[in-house]
Amino acid sequence: MKKLISVLILTSVALCSCTVGNSIDEDSASVISESAADSSAAYDAASSATESSIDSTEESGKEISFSTSKGDERLGFSSVISKVESSVVAINVTGTATYYYYTYPTEGSGSGVIVSEDGYIVTNNHVVSGGDNITVFLSDGTSYPANLVASDSESDIAVLKIEAEGLVPAVMGESSTLRVGDYAIAIGNPLGEFQGSATLGIVSALNREIQVDGETRTMFQVDAAINPGNSGGGLFDSNGMLIGIVSAKTVSEEVEGLGFVLPIDNVKPVVQDLINFGYVKGRPTLGFEPVEITSMRVAQYYGLSRLGVYVNKVEEGSYAEQCGLQYKDYISSADGETVATVERLDEILNSKNVGDTLVLEIIRGDDVLDVVLVIGERVS
């Protein structure tokens, strides 16, 4: 998951009173009484002088009439925030991780957005990935255990479900109508400690191609303060419409105000598919896992004779298996184009639709084979 450290210094002042001794002689009492009487007389005289001075000022001074308002005319976004804050939740995730032979507990936090009255919640895949137990905290502090409905690493979207009714879902906006300069309000759970925090900024740029964890995603840029724990939270426009899901922030000593958000127009169909099918429909797959060999030392270790892209693992029941593709088959070209990297093979694949064909030239030992592969649908 993708530390502002707040230090609250409390200064306390101790007030001490002491009484020394328990008795006062008569002479001392007399002196004290006289001193008190003198002090009282002096106080009365001073008070009379002050009252006289005040009366004189009131008679000769000018009365100032201050401008006031009986209504609340403060400018701001409090009404917008109060309308949407109940739709944003805090998420806590616990699990375990293993390092060699040592297993240790893990804990992370993030944010999420309620999208249905009956408990469906959208967050980032990286917020819940690897977690065993997920807890959702509503804005009123109520907590619920959550089940992971489905997740998609490519879009960094996950859907959770809690057993609750009558929740306040976010109202969906249209990210396609966004303009640079539009107001943007981020609400989330920064640092996993400050649930319901709201920050204000503007849309800084549109259609940024951002690579995160090996995946390239189209996002828009904002300058609202984004911190760890904000991931999965909502970004709202000045009307309180949900325009995106907060996903990433550029972290550097030289960088400030670089937050990136998944456009809600891209998120909605992913959420719908994850709820209905458990995966995102229409994603093409080769039916095998390609691997790129870039070192002759590695190639020789696996008994390979050349650098480039090989078939690593063929999925059971896939078209690739039906076509007879095998482990260690060398892919020399796809649709007549030389393939030197897995990245280029993926680009060719992503230009296809499910059901299209792809002609692969395969080198297996001394044989050169043409394999006509039918593009399948990825279901995970």
C-alpha positions in Angstrom: 0.0 0.0 0.0 0.7 2.8 -1.4 4.1 9.4 6.8 2.7 12.7 7.5 3.5 12.8 11.2 1.2 15.0 13.2 2.7 16.1 16.5 0.4 17.7 19.0 2.4 19.4 21.8 0.3 19.9 24.9 1.7 22.5 27.4 0.3 22.3 30.9 0.7 25.0 33.5 0.6 23.9 37.1 -1.0 26.4 39.5 0.1 26.0 43.1 -1.1 27.7 46.3 0.6 27.4 49.6 -0.4 28.4 53.2 2.5 28.9 55.6 1.6 28.7 59.3 -1.7 28.5 61.0 -1.9 31.6 63.4 -1.6 35.4 63.1 -0.9 37.6 66.1 -3.1 40.6 66.9 -0.6 43.3 65.7 -0.3 41.5 62.4 -4.0 41.2 62.1 -4.4 45.0 62.8 -1.8 45.8 60.1 -3.5 43.5 57.6 -6.9 45.0 58.4 -5.6 48.5 57.9 -3.8 47.5 54.7 -7.0 45.9 53.4 -9.0 49.0 54.3 -6.4 51.2 52.5 -6.5 48.9 49.5 -10.3 49.0 49.4 -10.3 52.7 49.5 -7.7 52.9 46.8 -9.7 50.4 44.7 -13.0 52.5 45.1 -11.1 55.6 44.1 -9.6 54.0 41.0 -13.0 52.5 40.0 -14.6 55.9 40.3 -11.9 57.5 38.1 -12.3 54.7 35.5 -16.1 55.0 35.4 -15.7 58.8 35.0 -13.2 58.3 32.2 -15.5 55.8 30.5 -18.5 58.1 30.8 -16.5 61.0 29.4 -15.4 58.8 26.4 -18.9 57.7 25.7 -20.1 61.3 25.7 -17.5 62.5 23.3 -16.5 59.4 21.3 -18.0 58.0 18.1 -19.9 54.8 18.1 -18.8 52.2 15.5 -21.4 50.1 13.8 -20.0 46.7 12.8 -21.4 44.8 9.8 -22.9 41.5 10.9 -24.9 38.7 9.3 -27.6 36.6 10.9 -27.1 33.8 8.4 -24.2 31.5 7.6 -22.7 33.1 4.4 -19.2 31.4 4.7 -17.8 30.2 1.4 -16.6 26.6 1.1 -17.5 23.0 0.3 -18.9 21.9 3.7 -22.3 21.2 2.2 -20.8 19.1 -0.5 -18.6 17.1 1.9 -21.4 16.5 4.4 -23.5 15.1 1.5 -20.9 12.6 0.4 -18.8 11.7 3.4 -21.2 8.9 4.4 -20.4 7.1 1.1 -16.7 6.8 1.9 -15.4 4.0 4.2 -12.2 3.1 5.9 -10.7 -0.4 5.3 -8.4 -2.4 7.5 -6.7 -5.5 6.1 -4.7 -8.1 8.0 -2.9 -11.2 6.8 0.4 -13.1 6.8 3.5 -13.1 4.7 6.4 -15.4 4.5 10.1 -14.6 4.2 12.1 -17.7 3.6 11.0 -19.9 6.6 9.7 -17.0 8.7 6.0 -16.2 8.7 4.9 -12.8 10.1 1.6 -10.9 10.4 0.9 -8.0 8.0 -1.6 -5.1 8.3 -2.6 -2.4 6.0 -5.3 0.2 5.5 -7.1 2.1 2.8 -10.3 3.6 1.8 -13.4 2.6 -0.2 -16.6 3.9 -1.7 -20.1 2.5 -1.2 -21.8 1.9 -4.5 -25.1 0.2 -3.4 -27.5 0.4 -0.5 -27.0 -3.3 0.3 -23.3 -3.2 0.9 -21.2 -3.3 -2.3 -18.0 -1.3 -1.9 -15.3 -0.4 -4.4 -11.7 0.0 -3.5 -8.2 -0.6 -5.0 -7.0 -4.1 -5.7 -3.7 -3.2 -4.1 -5.5 -2.3 -0.8 -6.9 -5.8 -0.3 -4.4 -8.0 -2.2 -2.9 -10.7 0.0 -5.3 -10.0 2.9 -7.0 -12.7 4.9 -9.3 -10.6 6.9 -10.9 -7.3 5.8 -12.9 -4.9 8.0 -14.9 -2.0 6.8 -15.6 1.1 9.0 -18.5 3.3 8.1 -18.4 7.1 8.6 -20.3 6.7 11.9 -17.7 4.3 13.3 -19.7 1.1 12.7 -17.6 -1.8 11.6 -18.4 -4.8 9.4 -16.4 -7.9 8.3 -16.1 -7.8 4.5 -15.9 -10.5 1.8 -13.9 -10.0 -1.3 -16.3 -10.4 -4.2 -13.6 -10.2 -7.0 -10.6 -8.1 -7.9 -8.8 -7.1 -11.1 -5.1 -6.3 -10.9 -5.0 -4.8 -14.4 -7.4 -2.0 -13.5 -6.5 -2.0 -9.8 -10.1 -2.4 -8.8 -11.6 -4.7 -6.2 -15.2 -5.1 -5.0 -16.1 -5.9 -1.4 -19.4 -6.9 0.2 -20.7 -6.2 3.7 -23.9 -7.5 5.2 -25.7 -4.1 5.7 -28.8 -2.4 4.4 -29.8 1.3 4.0 -26.3 2.5 3.2 -25.7 5.8 1.3 -24.1 5.0 -2.1 -22.1 7.6 -4.0 -23.8 9.3 -6.9 -21.9 8.5 -10.1 -20.6 11.4 -12.2 -19.0 11.4 -15.6 -15.3 11.7 -15.8 -15.5 12.2 -19.6 -16.8 15.8 -18.9 -13.9 16.7 -16.7 -11.8 19.8 -17.5 -8.4 20.9 -16.3 -9.1 23.3 -13.5 -12.3 21.7 -12.2 -12.5 21.4 -8.4 -11.7 18.0 -7.0 -12.5 16.8 -3.4 -10.7 13.7 -2.1 -12.2 11.9 0.9 -10.4 9.0 2.5 -8.5 7.5 5.4 -5.0 8.9 5.2 -2.3 6.9 7.2 -5.1 4.6 8.3 -5.7 6.9 11.2 -7.7 9.9 10.0 -10.9 8.5 8.6 -13.2 11.0 6.8 -10.4 13.4 6.0 -11.3 15.8 3.1 -8.8 17.6 0.9 -9.4 20.1 -1.9 -7.7 20.6 -5.2 -8.2 20.8 -8.9 -7.9 18.5 -11.8 -4.4 19.2 -13.0 -4.3 17.1 -16.2 -6.3 14.5 -18.1 -5.4 11.1 -19.7 -2.1 10.5 -18.0 -0.5 7.1 -18.9 0.9 6.0 -15.5 2.8 2.7 -14.9 2.3 1.2 -11.5 3.5 -2.3 -10.5 4.1 -3.2 -14.1 0.6 -2.2 -15.3 0.0 0.9 -17.4 -3.3 2.7 -16.6 -5.0 5.8 -17.9 -5.6 8.2 -15.1 -6.2 11.9 -14.4 -4.0 14.0 -12.3 -5.0 16.1 -9.2 -3.2 18.3 -6.8 -5.5 17.6 -3.8 -3.4 16.1 -0.9 -3.2 12.3 -1.3 -1.5 10.2 1.3 -1.0 6.5 2.0 -4.4 5.2 3.2 -6.3 7.4 0.6 -6.0 4.6 -1.9 -9.5 3.3 -2.9 -11.2 6.5 -1.6 -13.5 8.7 -3.6 -12.7 11.8 -5.6 -15.8 14.1 -6.0 -16.6 17.1 -8.0 -18.0 20.4 -6.7 -21.5 18.9 -7.0 -20.7 15.9 -4.9 -20.6 13.5 -7.9 -18.1 10.6 -7.8 -15.6 11.2 -10.6 -12.9 8.8 -9.7 -11.2 6.3 -7.4 -7.9 7.5 -5.9 -5.2 5.1 -6.9 -1.6 6.4 -6.7 0.7 9.2 -5.7 4.2 10.1 -6.9 6.4 10.2 -3.8 9.7 12.1 -3.8 11.4 14.8 -1.8 11.3 17.0 -4.9 7.6 16.4 -5.8 4.4 17.6 -4.3 0.8 17.6 -5.4 1.0 14.7 -7.9 -2.0 12.4 -7.2 -3.5 10.1 -9.8 -7.1 8.9 -10.0 -8.9 6.2 -11.9 -11.7 7.8 -14.0 -15.1 6.7 -12.9 -16.2 6.0 -16.5 -13.5 3.3 -16.7 -14.2 2.0 -13.2 -18.0 1.4 -13.6 -17.9 -1.4 -16.2 -15.1 -3.2 -14.3 -17.2 -3.1 -11.1 -20.3 -4.3 -12.9 -18.4 -7.3 -14.4 -16.7 -8.2 -11.1 -20.0 -8.3 -9.4 -21.8 -10.2 -12.1 -19.1 -12.6 -13.4 -16.2 -12.4 -11.0 -13.9 -11.2 -13.8 -13.7 -8.5 -16.4 -15.3 -9.8 -19.6 -13.8 -9.3 -23.1 -10.1 -9.4 -22.0 -8.1 -11.4 -24.6 -5.7 -14.2 -23.7 -3.2 -16.3 -25.6 -4.0 -19.3 -23.5 -0.3 -19.6 -22.5 2.2 -17.8 -20.4 5.0 -16.3 -22.5 8.5 -15.7 -21.0 11.3 -13.6 -22.3 14.9 -14.9 -22.1 17.4 -12.0 -22.3 20.6 -13.8 -21.2 22.5 -16.6 -22.9 23.6 -17.9 -19.5 19.9 -18.3 -18.6 19.1 -19.8 -22.0 21.9 -22.4 -21.7 20.7 -23.2 -18.1 17.3 -24.2 -19.5 18.8 -25.9 -22.6 17.7 -23.1 -25.0 19.7 -22.0 -28.1 18.6 -18.4 -28.6 17.3 -15.3 -26.9 13.7 -14.1 -27.2 10.1 -15.2 -26.3 9.2 -18.7 -25.4 6.1 -20.6 -24.3 6.4 -21.2 -20.6 3.2 -22.7 -19.4 0.1 -23.7 -21.5 -3.3 -23.4 -19.8 -5.3 -26.5 -19.6 -8.3 -26.5 -21.8 -7.2 -23.4 -23.8 -7.1 -22.9 -27.5 -3.3 -22.9 -27.2 -3.4 -26.5 -25.8 -5.8 -27.5 -28.6 -3.3 -26.1 -31.2 -0.6 -28.2 -29.7 1.7 -25.4 -28.3 4.3 -26.8 -26.0 6.6 -25.7 -23.2 9.9 -24.2 -24.7 8.4 -23.4 -28.1 10.2 -20.4 -29.5 7.9 -17.6 -30.9 9.7 -16.0 -33.8 6.7 -13.9 -35.1 3.1 -13.0 -34.7 0.9 -12.2 -37.7 4.1 -11.9 -39.7 5.8 -9.4 -37.3 9.0 -10.4 -35.6 8.5 -10.7 -31.8 11.5 -10.0 -29.7 9.9 -9.1 -26.4 6.9 -10.2 -24.3 5.8 -6.5 -24.2 5.4 -6.5 -28.0 3.5 -9.8 -28.0 1.1 -8.3 -25.4 0.6 -5.2 -27.6 -0.3 -7.4 -30.5 -2.6 -9.5 -28.3 -4.4 -6.4 -27.0 -5.1 -5.2 -30.5 -7.3 -8.4 -30.9 -10.8 -9.2 -29.7 -12.0 -12.4 -28.2 -12.6 -14.9 -31.1 -10.0 -13.3 -33.4 -7.2 -15.4 -34.8 -3.4 -14.9 -34.4 -0.8 -16.7 -36.6 2.3 -17.6 -34.6 5.5 -18.8 -36.2 7.0 -21.4 -33.8 10.4 -22.9 -33.8 10.6 -26.3 -32.1 13.9 -28.0 -32.4 14.7 -28.0 -36.1 11.1 -27.5 -37.2 9.4 -24.2 -38.1 5.6 -24.4 -37.6 2.8 -22.0 -38.3 0.1 -22.1 -35.6 -3.3 -20.5 -36.0 -4.3 -19.5 -32.5 -7.9 -18.5 -31.6 -7.9 -15.6 -29.0 -9.7 -16.7 -25.9 -11.3 -14.8 -23.0 -9.3 -14.3 -19.8 -11.4 -15.2 -16.8 -9.0 -14.3 -14.0 
